[in-house]
Amino acid sequence: MDFTVIGDITDIETFGVGRGIRERRRLERRYGKGRWRKRKGRAKVRLPDGTVRHAELHWYEATGIGRKELKIKRYLD
């Protein structure tokens, strides 16, 4: 799904680090080695049809590499 994050992501939590991430090997092959973390947070997003909704987002992040593979897990409104 395509979407655009509007503003800042808030209430950020880390819920997976290093070996606790099943996708770690794939992430390292695709984006490079790093201290990978699986994180979640809340933000307003603009969907392809132009609607703006408040959603919970999940993504992978590593220092020096940045946020990768953002996805909407659920809508909060």
Number of C-alpha atoms within 10 A of each C-alpha: 7 11 16 12 18 13 9 10 16 12 10 14 13 14 12 15 17 13 12 12 15 12 13 20 12 10 19 14 9 9 12 14 15 15 15 24 22 22 18 22 17 21 21 20 23 17 14 11 8 10 9 15 15 17 21 20 21 23 17 23 21 19 11 10 14 10 16 14 9 17 16 19 12 12 14 11 6
